[in-house]
Amino acid sequence: MIRCQNCSAPLSGFKGACGYCGSYNNVDRDLLMRTPLASGESNLACPGCGGEMRNLDLGKDGDKTLCADQCGICFGLFFPFFKLDVVLNDLARFGFLKDMPRLEDLTRNAPIEANLTYRKCPVCAKIMNRINFGRRSGVVTDQCHGHGIWLDAGELQRLVEWKNAGGKLVDEEYRKQEARSRELREKRVREDLARLRREANRQDPY
């Protein structure tokens, strides 16, 4: 069980904000420390609380440095777009089998936001889209498709749990089913159009 670093109360659902004393907790710190972590200045402001951000060096992605920006107050994380998957692949050690009871438990016990908030991208200041990561992870992320993905404190932990339980496999199967259904619908539309053309040609003597 994760406990508040200020009052030792239990933090439900990996939430970074304590429901008892209201303080923020860097609940993702131990997870991120698995990589050779270093930090530097960031020119971004936190989209969650407006606090100053620090740029974290999370190691390498091929020949490029893998970075994320973390708020020093609420400990939320902003990942460059498409880099969150790289981080999850590194942190999640399992996920080769589907643990459906665990996935259902993660979805059922997902934290509920008391106040729905639409945040601005810290790079372009446009309102970010709220998207359930992996469709069924229970983690609603804030995404700017041009710049990155924002996670509140604790949501990285939940995503690692989701991937370790086979959530990525379930998402990939769901996407394949959607693609097959879309192909069948498009095929039916083409067949219907071809049939209508044939019927129109038969009715037109000229």
N, C-alpha and C positions, 0 to 999 in steps of 0.2 A: 504494500500500500504506500502511495506517495503522500507525504505529509507536508504541510506548510512550513517553510523555512523560518517563519516569524513566530507563529503561535503553536505549531505542531498539530494543528487540526488536520484531519484527513482531507485530501483533495479528490473530489469525486470526478470520475471520467477523464483523468489526466488534465483537468482544467488548471491553468496557471494562476488564475485569480482565486484567492481564498474566500469562501463563502462566509467565514466567521470574522476574520479581522480585515478583509478587503485588500490585503497586500498582494503584490504580484510575485510569482515564483518562477525561476528559470528552470522549469521542469525538464527541458530538453538538453540541459547542459551536459549531463553524464552521457547522453546518447551521442552528442556531437563530439565529445572528448575522445571517442573511439578513433577519430582521425587526428593527424598532426595539426592541431588547432593553433592559429595565430590570428591576431586582429589588428586592424588599422582604422584610420579615419574614414568616415563615409559622408558623402555630401547629400544624403537622403534624410528626410524627416519621416518619422513613424506615421503610417496611415491610420494606426489605431489610436494612439494617445498624443501624437505630435512630438514625442520625445526624440532625443538624438539617437542616431543609429551608429553601430560599429560594423565595419566590414570584416567578416570572418573568412579566413583561408581554410577551406575544408579539404585541401589536398589537390590531387590532379585528376582531370578528366582527359585521358590521353596525354597530349602535350600541352594542354591548357590548364590554367589554375581554376579550380572549382571554388566559387565564392558564394556567400549569402550575406545579407545585411540583417543585423539583429538590433532591436530596440533595447536600450540600456535601462528602460523603466518597466515596460510591460512584457519584454522578452519575446515579442512576436518576431517572426522571421520572414524575410522577403527573398525568394529565390528567383534567379533569372529563368525566363520561360524555357521549358524542356529540361532544366537542370535538376528539378525536384525528383524526377524519375531516376536520374543517375545517383543521387544521394540515397534514395530508397533502396535501390539495387545494392548499394554498398552496406547499408545499415541492416537490412532485412536478411537474416541468415537462412531462413526457411522459405516457405511459400511454394514448395514443390507439390504439396498435396492440399486438397480443399478440406478445411475444418468448418463445415457449415454451421454447427451449433455455436462456434466461437464468432463467426461472421454475423450470425443473427443476433448474438448477444451484443456485439459492438454497435450494430445498427440500432437495436432496441434501447441501449443505454447511452446513446449519443447525447451530449450536453444540449440543452434547450436554451436558446438565447432569449433573455427576457425582453430585450429591445432590439429589433431588427435594424442593422446599421449597414448602409452602403458606403464603402470606403473609396477614397480616391487613390489612384496609382501614385506612388511616391516619385515616379519619374516624369510622367506626362500630366498628372493631376486630373485625368479623366476618371469618371466613376467606373469602378471595376465590376465585373460580372460575378455573381454568387453562383458557384458551381459545386455540386456534390462530387468530390474527387472519386473517380472510378465508379461513378453513378450510385453505388450502394455502400460506400465506405462509412457513411454517416458523418464525414468531415466536409463541411461546406466551406470551400476556399473562396478567397477573393482573387479574381484573375484579370489581368490586363494582357490581352493576347499579343500585344506588342512588346511588353517588357517583363512581366513576371507574375509570380503567385505569392500571395500573402497567407501565412499561417499564424493563427493566434498561438500563444504559449500552450504547449501540450498537444497540439494537433499533429506535430511531427511524430510524437510517440504513438498516437492513435493510428496514424498511417502505417507506421512500421508494424504495429500489431495486426492491422488489416492485411498487409502484404504477407506477413508470416503465416497468417491463417488461410492463405490461398486466394485472397481477394482479387489479386491481379489476374489469376487464372479465370475466375468467375466473370470478371469484366471482359476479358478477351473472348470468352465463349459467348457472352451476351452480344458483343459487337459483331461477331461472326454470324450469329442468328439474325441480327438486324440486317446485315449486308445481304444474307440469303433471301430474307423476306422482301427487301427492296428490289433485288434482282427479279424475283418472281412477279412482283407487282408491275415492274417495268416491262417484263415479258408479256404479261397479260394485256397491258395497254397497247403494245406493238401488235399483238395478235388481233385485238379488237379493231384497231385502225386498219389493218390489212383486210380484215373481213368486211368492214364498212366500205372500203375502196372497191373490193370485188363486187359487192352488192350494187354499189353505185354504177359501176361499169356495165353490169348486166342490165340495169334498168335504162341506161342511156343508149338508144339505138345508134346514135351518131358518135 
